[in-house]
């Protein structure tokens, strides 16, 4: 197996290096190809797992270069393997063979495969959306790379693959996540790859255990899962889940309501009894309290206190009644004055003709109809 580089790809507001993992079966030359946005241990192990699942079995040996996720160092010429990678190999039952330093030709088949991927699959490929790259790679594997006639074997990799002697897959997939302890800051955030992720607010300023997968982040308090995020590959972004901040917002809301209620009670001695009546008669007494306190900022505490006492006397319980009282007292209606005519008196003296009452006399003197 080997890593290759395909340049960079846009991710959110930034660009990320685009790497690809390539595994080539030595006998059949069948390929497995997967693109990633990092070459960390969790990506390395997951790509191995995906390759074995694609092949439907496990190889007997895997040749690797001296990358740190596989080989930590050399001691007296012998490779010191990464213990997690060695544990992964023991889980699946294959041997790790590390190439000598500066001798990549020892895994020549996969080196040639990296070049083939770059010249064939990546040549002219639009890398504008990472989400589309791996589906395209899988289609290329199944329709081009593994069904072509190989230049050395003169047969297709898929045809020779039937003769590969692979070990059966382990019934349980390997736990490829990387575990680490993370410090949660006072804003209940932890950081991965310069991005900040939230945990429930009561875990602020604590230490938790992070399981880092290529596609997700799981946070534990001992054995309890407390947060799960989709892993993001943008940079310097903040990702908050609504459930994590909801208790804090509720606490702040209650604190604001309590402070508002205390301001209402301080308006006058009758305020508490007035609130009890609001609770008994109104569907939302807190709304009326909020409006009455706001009126005290507009008209003054003394004016609102007087209006509350008067409203209690008249058994009128609503913020609208208080507002009406305050408005009337601040802008009292003008007293009516003398009526001033706008036209001359002689112009208003109208002479009407006398009514003609003779029509009523004619009606009474009419001859009554004769009964038959």
C-alpha positions as CSV (number, residue, x, y, z in Angstrom):
1,X,0.0,0.0,0.0
2,X,1.1,3.6,-0.4
3,X,-0.2,7.2,-0.1
4,X,-0.3,9.6,-3.1
5,X,-1.1,13.3,-3.4
6,X,-3.7,14.7,-5.7
7,X,-3.2,18.4,-5.1
8,X,-5.8,20.2,-3.0
9,X,-9.6,20.5,-2.9
10,X,-11.9,23.3,-1.6
11,X,-13.5,22.5,1.7
12,X,-15.8,25.2,3.1
13,X,-13.8,28.5,3.2
14,X,-10.4,26.8,2.9
15,X,-8.5,24.3,0.8
16,X,-7.2,21.0,2.0
17,X,-4.5,18.7,0.7
18,X,-6.1,15.8,-1.1
19,X,-4.4,12.4,-0.4
20,X,-5.2,9.0,-1.8
21,X,-4.7,5.6,-0.3
22,X,-3.8,2.8,-2.7
23,X,-3.6,-0.9,-2.1
24,X,-2.5,-3.3,-4.9
25,X,-2.8,-7.1,-4.7
26,X,0.5,-8.5,-5.7
27,X,-0.8,-11.4,-7.8
28,X,-3.9,-10.1,-9.6
29,X,-2.9,-6.4,-9.5
30,X,-6.4,-5.6,-8.4
31,X,-6.6,-2.0,-7.0
32,X,-8.4,-0.4,-4.1
33,X,-8.4,3.5,-4.1
34,X,-9.7,5.9,-1.5
35,X,-9.3,9.6,-1.2
36,X,-8.9,11.4,2.2
37,X,-8.3,14.8,3.6
38,X,-5.6,13.7,5.9
39,X,-3.1,10.9,6.4
40,X,-3.5,10.4,10.1
41,X,-3.7,7.1,11.9
42,X,-7.5,6.9,11.9
43,X,-7.6,7.5,8.2
44,X,-4.8,5.0,7.6
45,X,-6.5,2.2,9.6
46,X,-10.0,2.9,8.1
47,X,-8.6,2.8,4.6
48,X,-7.1,-0.6,5.3
49,X,-10.4,-1.8,6.7
50,X,-12.3,-0.5,3.6
51,X,-9.8,-2.1,1.3
52,X,-10.2,-5.5,2.9
53,X,-14.0,-5.1,2.7
54,X,-13.7,-4.2,-1.0
55,X,-11.6,-7.3,-1.7
56,X,-13.8,-9.5,0.5
57,X,-10.8,-10.8,2.5
58,X,-7.4,-10.1,4.1
59,X,-4.0,-10.4,2.5
60,X,-1.2,-12.3,4.2
61,X,1.3,-9.5,4.0
62,X,1.2,-5.7,3.6
63,X,4.3,-3.8,2.4
64,X,4.4,-0.3,3.8
65,X,6.7,2.7,3.4
66,X,8.3,4.3,6.4
67,X,5.4,6.7,7.1
68,X,5.0,7.5,10.8
69,X,1.5,6.0,11.0
70,X,3.1,2.6,10.2
71,X,6.8,2.8,11.3
72,X,7.8,5.0,14.2
73,X,11.6,4.7,13.9
74,X,14.4,2.3,13.1
75,X,16.5,0.6,15.8
76,X,19.7,-1.1,14.7
77,X,18.2,-1.2,11.2
78,X,15.0,-2.9,12.3
79,X,11.7,-1.0,12.0
80,X,9.8,0.0,15.2
81,X,6.2,-0.4,14.2
82,X,3.3,1.8,15.4
83,X,1.7,-0.3,18.2
84,X,-1.8,0.6,16.9
85,X,-1.0,-0.6,13.4
86,X,0.5,-3.7,14.8
87,X,-2.6,-4.3,16.9
88,X,-4.7,-3.8,13.7
89,X,-2.6,-6.4,11.9
90,X,-2.9,-8.9,14.7
91,X,-6.7,-8.3,14.7
92,X,-7.0,-9.2,11.0
93,X,-4.1,-11.7,10.9
94,X,-1.6,-10.2,8.4
95,X,2.1,-9.4,8.6
96,X,3.5,-6.0,8.2
97,X,6.6,-5.7,5.9
98,X,8.4,-2.4,6.0
99,X,10.5,-1.3,3.1
100,X,14.1,-0.4,3.7
101,X,14.9,3.3,4.1
102,X,15.2,4.9,0.6
103,X,14.1,1.7,-1.1
104,X,10.5,2.3,-2.3
105,X,11.2,-0.1,-5.3
106,X,10.6,-2.9,-2.8
107,X,6.9,-2.2,-3.2
108,X,7.2,-1.4,-6.9
109,X,3.7,-2.6,-7.9
110,X,2.0,-0.1,-5.7
111,X,4.5,2.7,-6.8
112,X,3.5,2.0,-10.4
113,X,-0.2,2.0,-9.3
114,X,0.2,5.5,-7.8
115,X,1.5,6.7,-11.2
116,X,-1.4,4.9,-13.0
117,X,-3.9,6.6,-10.8
118,X,-2.4,10.1,-11.5
119,X,-2.2,9.5,-15.3
120,X,-5.5,7.8,-15.8
121,X,-8.1,8.6,-13.1
122,X,-6.8,12.1,-12.0
123,X,-5.8,13.3,-15.4
124,X,-8.3,16.1,-16.3
125,X,-10.6,15.3,-13.3
126,X,-12.5,18.2,-11.8
127,X,-11.6,18.3,-8.1
128,X,-14.1,21.0,-7.0
129,X,-16.2,18.8,-4.6
130,X,-14.6,16.2,-2.3
131,X,-17.9,14.5,-1.8
132,X,-17.9,13.4,-5.4
133,X,-14.3,12.1,-5.6
134,X,-14.7,8.7,-3.9
135,X,-17.9,7.7,-5.7
136,X,-16.1,8.5,-8.9
137,X,-13.0,6.5,-7.8
138,X,-15.2,3.5,-7.0
139,X,-16.8,3.7,-10.4
140,X,-13.4,3.9,-12.1
141,X,-12.1,0.9,-10.2
142,X,-15.1,-1.2,-11.3
143,X,-15.3,-0.1,-14.9
144,X,-11.7,0.7,-15.8
145,X,-8.8,-0.1,-13.5
146,X,-9.8,-3.6,-12.5
147,X,-11.2,-4.8,-15.8
148,X,-8.4,-3.5,-18.1
149,X,-5.9,-6.0,-19.5
150,X,-2.8,-5.5,-17.4
151,X,0.5,-4.9,-19.3
152,X,2.5,-7.5,-17.5
153,X,-0.1,-10.2,-16.7
154,X,-1.9,-9.8,-20.0
155,X,-5.1,-10.5,-18.1
156,X,-7.6,-8.4,-16.3
157,X,-7.1,-8.0,-12.5
158,X,-10.7,-9.1,-12.0
159,X,-10.0,-12.3,-13.9
160,X,-6.9,-13.2,-11.8
161,X,-8.5,-12.1,-8.6
162,X,-10.4,-15.4,-8.4
163,X,-7.1,-17.1,-7.8
164,X,-6.1,-14.8,-4.9
165,X,-5.8,-16.7,-1.6
166,X,-7.2,-14.2,0.9
167,X,-7.9,-14.8,4.5
168,X,-11.5,-14.4,5.6
169,X,-12.5,-11.1,7.1
170,X,-12.7,-10.8,10.9
171,X,-16.3,-11.0,12.0
172,X,-15.9,-7.8,14.0
173,X,-14.5,-4.6,12.4
174,X,-11.5,-3.1,14.1
175,X,-12.0,0.0,16.4
176,X,-9.9,2.3,14.2
177,X,-10.7,5.5,16.2
178,X,-7.8,7.3,17.9
179,X,-8.4,8.0,21.6
180,X,-7.1,11.2,23.3
181,X,-7.9,13.3,26.3
182,X,-9.2,16.7,25.4
183,X,-9.6,19.8,27.6
184,X,-12.9,21.6,27.4
185,X,-12.7,25.4,27.7
186,X,-14.9,27.7,29.6
187,X,-17.2,28.1,26.5
188,X,-17.7,24.3,26.6
189,X,-15.6,23.7,23.4
190,X,-12.9,21.4,22.4
191,X,-10.6,21.7,19.4
192,X,-9.7,19.4,16.5
193,X,-7.8,20.5,13.4
194,X,-8.3,24.2,14.4
195,X,-12.1,23.8,14.5
196,X,-14.1,24.1,17.8
197,X,-16.9,21.7,18.8
198,X,-19.4,22.0,21.6
199,X,-20.2,19.6,24.5
200,X,-23.0,20.0,27.0
201,X,-22.5,23.2,28.9
202,X,-22.1,21.6,32.3
203,X,-18.8,20.0,31.1
204,X,-17.2,23.4,30.7
205,X,-13.5,23.5,31.9
206,X,-13.3,19.7,32.3
207,X,-11.4,16.9,30.7
208,X,-13.1,14.3,28.5
209,X,-12.1,11.4,26.2
210,X,-12.3,11.9,22.5
211,X,-12.7,9.1,19.9
212,X,-11.5,10.6,16.6
213,X,-12.8,8.9,13.5
214,X,-12.2,10.2,9.9
215,X,-15.9,11.1,9.6
216,X,-17.1,11.7,13.2
217,X,-16.0,12.8,16.7
218,X,-17.4,11.0,19.8
219,X,-16.8,12.5,23.2
220,X,-17.1,10.4,26.4
221,X,-17.2,11.1,30.1
222,X,-15.7,7.8,31.3
223,X,-18.1,5.3,29.5
224,X,-20.9,7.8,28.9
225,X,-21.3,9.3,25.4
226,X,-21.9,13.0,26.0
227,X,-21.4,14.5,22.5
228,X,-21.3,13.4,18.8
229,X,-20.2,15.6,15.9
230,X,-19.7,15.2,12.2
231,X,-16.0,15.8,11.7
232,X,-15.4,18.9,9.7
233,X,-12.4,19.7,7.5
234,X,-13.0,23.5,7.2
235,X,-10.7,25.6,9.3
236,X,-11.3,27.9,12.3
237,X,-15.0,27.2,12.5
238,X,-17.3,26.8,15.5
239,X,-19.8,24.0,15.6
240,X,-22.4,24.1,18.3
241,X,-25.3,21.6,18.9
242,X,-28.5,23.3,20.2
243,X,-29.0,20.7,22.9
244,X,-25.6,21.6,24.4
245,X,-26.4,25.2,25.0
246,X,-30.2,24.8,25.8
247,X,-29.7,24.4,29.6
248,X,-27.6,27.4,29.8
249,X,-30.0,29.5,27.8
250,X,-32.9,28.3,30.0
251,X,-30.9,29.2,33.1
252,X,-30.2,32.7,31.7
253,X,-33.8,33.1,30.8
254,X,-35.0,32.2,34.3
255,X,-32.4,34.6,35.8
256,X,-33.7,37.5,33.5
257,X,-37.3,36.6,34.5
258,X,-36.5,36.6,38.2
259,X,-34.7,40.0,37.9
260,X,-37.7,41.4,36.0
261,X,-40.1,40.1,38.6
262,X,-38.1,41.6,41.5
263,X,-38.2,45.0,39.7
264,X,-42.0,44.6,39.4
265,X,-42.5,43.9,43.1
266,X,-40.4,46.9,44.0
267,X,-42.8,49.3,42.2
268,X,-45.3,49.5,45.0
269,X,-46.7,47.6,48.0
270,X,-49.7,46.5,46.0
271,X,-47.5,44.9,43.3
272,X,-47.5,41.4,44.7
273,X,-51.3,41.3,45.1
274,X,-51.6,42.7,41.6
275,X,-49.5,39.9,40.3
276,X,-51.6,37.3,42.0
277,X,-54.6,38.7,40.3
278,X,-52.8,38.6,37.0
279,X,-52.0,34.9,37.5
280,X,-55.6,34.2,38.3
281,X,-57.1,36.1,35.3
282,X,-54.5,36.2,32.6
283,X,-53.0,33.4,30.4
284,X,-49.6,35.0,30.4
285,X,-48.9,37.1,33.5
286,X,-45.2,37.3,32.7
287,X,-46.0,39.3,29.6
288,X,-48.0,41.8,31.6
289,X,-45.2,42.1,34.2
290,X,-42.6,42.8,31.4
291,X,-44.8,45.5,29.8
292,X,-45.5,47.2,33.2
293,X,-41.8,47.3,34.1
294,X,-41.1,48.8,30.7
295,X,-43.8,51.4,31.3
296,X,-41.9,52.4,34.5
297,X,-38.8,53.2,32.4
298,X,-41.0,55.3,30.1
299,X,-43.2,57.1,32.6
300,X,-41.3,56.8,35.9
301,X,-41.7,54.5,38.9
302,X,-43.9,56.9,40.9
303,X,-46.4,57.3,38.0
304,X,-46.6,53.5,37.5
305,X,-46.9,52.8,41.2
306,X,-49.9,55.2,41.4
307,X,-51.5,53.6,38.3
308,X,-51.0,50.1,39.8
309,X,-52.8,51.1,43.0
310,X,-55.6,52.8,41.1
311,X,-56.0,49.8,38.8
312,X,-56.1,47.5,41.8
313,X,-58.9,49.7,43.3
314,X,-60.9,49.4,40.1
315,X,-60.1,45.7,39.8
316,X,-58.6,46.2,36.4
317,X,-55.7,43.8,35.8
318,X,-53.8,44.2,32.6
319,X,-50.8,46.1,31.2
320,X,-53.1,47.7,28.7
321,X,-55.2,49.3,31.5
322,X,-52.0,50.6,33.2
323,X,-50.7,52.1,29.9
324,X,-54.1,53.8,29.3
325,X,-54.1,55.3,32.8
326,X,-50.5,56.6,32.3
327,X,-51.3,58.1,28.9
328,X,-54.4,59.9,30.1
329,X,-52.6,61.4,33.1
330,X,-49.7,62.5,31.0
331,X,-51.9,64.0,28.3
332,X,-55.3,65.0,30.0
333,X,-58.1,66.0,27.6
334,X,-58.7,69.7,27.2
335,X,-61.8,71.3,29.0
336,X,-64.5,72.3,26.5
337,X,-64.7,76.1,25.9
338,X,-67.2,78.6,24.5
339,X,-68.7,77.9,21.1
340,X,-67.5,80.4,18.5
341,X,-69.5,80.8,15.4
342,X,-67.5,81.0,12.2
343,X,-70.1,83.0,10.2
344,X,-72.1,86.2,10.8
345,X,-75.3,85.9,12.9
346,X,-77.5,87.3,10.1
347,X,-76.3,84.7,7.8
348,X,-77.5,82.0,10.2
349,X,-81.1,83.4,10.4
350,X,-83.0,81.3,7.9
351,X,-86.7,81.9,6.9
352,X,-88.7,78.8,6.0
353,X,-92.1,78.9,4.2
354,X,-95.1,78.1,6.4
355,X,-96.3,74.5,5.9
356,X,-99.5,73.9,3.9
357,X,-101.9,72.1,6.2
358,X,-104.8,72.0,3.9
359,X,-104.0,68.5,2.7
360,X,-104.9,67.2,6.1
361,X,-108.3,69.0,6.0
362,X,-109.1,67.5,2.6
363,X,-108.4,64.0,4.0
364,X,-110.8,64.4,6.9
365,X,-113.7,65.9,4.8
366,X,-113.6,63.1,2.2
367,X,-116.9,61.1,1.8
368,X,-116.6,57.7,3.5
369,X,-117.2,54.6,1.4
370,X,-120.8,53.1,1.4
371,X,-121.1,49.6,2.9
372,X,-122.9,47.2,0.6
